[in-house]
Amino acid sequence: MSLDYVKVTPGFGKYIAKEYRDFVEHGPFGKQVSVTQVGTFKEALDEHPMCAGCAMTLFLRLAIIAFPNPEDTITVGTAGCGRLVISQAVIPFVYGNYGDTNAVASGLKRGLMTRFPDKHKDVVVLAGDGGLADIGFSMMMHSWFRKEKFTTIMLDNEVYGNTGGQESGMTNRGAVLKMAPLGKKFDKIDMPQLAKTAGCAYVAVVVPNNPKRVENTIKKAVLIAREVGPTYIQAYTSCNIEYAIPTEKVMEDAFTVEKDRYQFTEYITDEAKEYLATKWGYKEYQKKELNPAEIKT
């Protein structure tokens, strides 16, 4: 979990796999990269075994590029399709039991803060709607109540996509699935509102059809979590298999869903705004001085 773990021992460079050498020489560790630079550097995640057109995979690829310091980041996940992607990245990954991701992340973050008091070591939970809003709900909420300093990112495909198509708490009312043939009987859980109520310093809802927006929200969330408090991002990552979305229509679906019911929203506390402005130079949150000519008498 540092630049040291990707260094090659002198004299062994010619024996290392080309992919590894490429990462050491052209990877994002120790650099500032952006989604706008894709193709000019070796990504921390560039292979996966997922379904063709998987929106979750696209989002995870963008998310990992967006990490402010990937060399000092640990991800935490659980059962679900996402783990098949996250575990392929050149970033430490902790595979928790189903539902305990935020409990694991809480202990991990506290341990890192104790072990490295003068360094930022980021912890990011990446789990599905079933693992967070259903089975892991209590642990997630209590990590927020305790103001644990890490980021939770929900990969919201609105279904238990990895285990056959059961409805989840994040499935929309009326949705008919293979294992919910009569349709969902109650509304989707309003997790962004619960995150605000529980005290998250930053909450955002995004769709992966705007890479730069995804990058900006994740960077803010991870930075704020370092010193201010818990942050939450909810990302629409459709399951094209369970919802029968043709591969070539995945992004079209994302645009439609965003327009219909998944609009981008962002909530940030005053403390978090001040932190981003003073610590990280975010101009949009810096207090503007009034021009004397504009002051009304």
C-alpha angles and dihedrals in degrees: 000000000000140000088276095071093065097047118112118229109248111266095022098081095102092054095053119098114263092240090057093046089050090053094049091049101035106018127116098251112122091006138093109241133170138202086249088067097054109142094034097078139035107261123225086231117036105140134049141163096225132127117282111269095016108169091199091060092051091051093048091050090053092044095054091048087051096055105117093221111012091176088063098042133102121192124209123204144155143205113327140083092288094069089063088062102035092052090058093062123099089242127096111266126196113204106207130190115273109285101007099088096114092046090052091046091050093056093041094052093047090050092050092049089053095044095043106028093162098045135067111241109179125212119196125185113212111184141138130260092260093051094048112025095037121022096017097038099112095046091048094049094046092050086057094046089052090050094235109187105237139092125256117202118188115208094209111197090152094234143060089263097170097055107044110291109295118164117256132200087265095054112111120252111268096018112146116214136173091261095032100052095161094053132250111301102202140043127275114268112259096229097166090058091046089051090054092047091049091055106259110167093213131026127177138172116205144169119213095236091091106056096183092052090050090051094049095049094048094047091051093046095051094044094048092048091059095073112352106052147271120340132196134202124184114199126190104228107168122215101227091190100054093038094041095236111165112240093243090051099054096100091041087056090049092054091047094049092046091053094044105042115337104069119166111265131174131191123185131171122234090246091054091048091052091047093052091046098048101031102034104022100244101173095198090066098043115110111252119224115230118245107239089228089059095053110105117224 
